[in-house]
Amino acid sequence: MSVFSHKHFANHENVHFHHDKKSGLKAIVAVHNTHLGPALGGCRMFPYATDEDALSDVLKLSRGMSYKSAMANLALGGGKSVIIGDPRTHKTPALLHAMGDFLQSLGGQYIAAEDSGTSVPDLQEMGNKTAYVAGILNKVDINGNTISGDPSPATAYGVYIGIKTAVAFKYKSNLEGVRVAIQGLGNVGMYLAQHLYDAGALLTVCDLDESKLNMAKLRWKANVVRLNEIFSCDVDVFAPCAMGGAINDDSLAFLKAKIIAGAANNQLAEVRHDQTLMKKGILYAPDYVINAGGIIDVSYEGPDYSATIARKHIENISDTLNEIFERSKQTGLPTKSLANQISEERMSVTNTTRSKKIAGALKRVAS
Ligand code: NAD
């Protein structure tokens, strides 16, 4: 298994592998870029078929986090971690403690948050061994309720804002009567479905979990379809909210939606699919731009947390997407390529200048 010559290596600063024999932990931490600040990103637990699959995943996700934080105007770099194993059967307190020890040994260059296969309690368990976990503190939400540190509601809110923005751009309309297909009713998909339903959208959903589908039928009058039927549904928006790679040659052959806007990371199976979407007249909200709500919210974590300030910052996702959509229309460049270009420009600015800009941006958000 090569690392430096790996096709997704993309100039990573550090890639750490760890095995703890006692707990059975096998984990990889990838730190893509710390130019704008410490690398913050989720810790995913998944039963990868091969070590190579785990490495590819963590490298792609880690790079995406650098771009995500840069686009969201955060003083953070990009990193990600993966634990190789089935979260339903391999997760034990000993394994989570071993992961905590591993994170601690990296001295803060990478800070972990929850992701697919891990939860806030899992991160709290790791937090018994390390200071380098985030998204674990309770906070007071916009309605004055105390909620957990789970970033998923904030991610879902950002995706909802992003879908609203894309629909307004493409169809010059609000969400009333707009048909949205959600692939995956997990931590994010569930909250997203509620926002969309409240705004009058008509939902089509799929998931592996029958109980979630039954709930979606009852709560949102959702049209439930089989996993492979979700792509060919006659809808306006396709919202991938399960795993990466949903947009590929197979799914594109069936896709009817003219907007793709969802929470999943790395939605495009290949870089070239960006161009394909543009040619097909499909408006694509770049994944790491639209799904930044969670990391924005986590970046405000602490004793001074204000849900109002965090929410205003999340709502800036709309301005960022509008800028990308408009520039894409003017230049003929696909939206993801444009977003990459903008993020890379931001990552190349020196720390001092950048910090001043971020401070300015945050001040604007707060005012
Ligand atoms: P999750 O694991 O809670 O939910 C994923 C859901 O998708 C589950 O209900 C699962 O049963 C379902 N699923 C899996 N494979 C499927 C398939 N082939 N078809 C349909 N459904 C399928 O994860 P989550 O936290 O909701 O995150 C969803 C996606 O969004 C992930 O790609 C994640 O990386 C990304 N994301 C999440 C956050 C966050 O704050 N949680 C932030 C940014 C990005």
Residues whose N, C-alpha, C, O or C-beta is under 5 A from the ligand:
A	BS01	NAD	S116 G117 P151 S152 T155 Q183 G184 L185 G186 N187 V188 G189 C206 D207 L208 D209 L227 C241 A242 M243 G244 A263 A264 N265 N291 G294
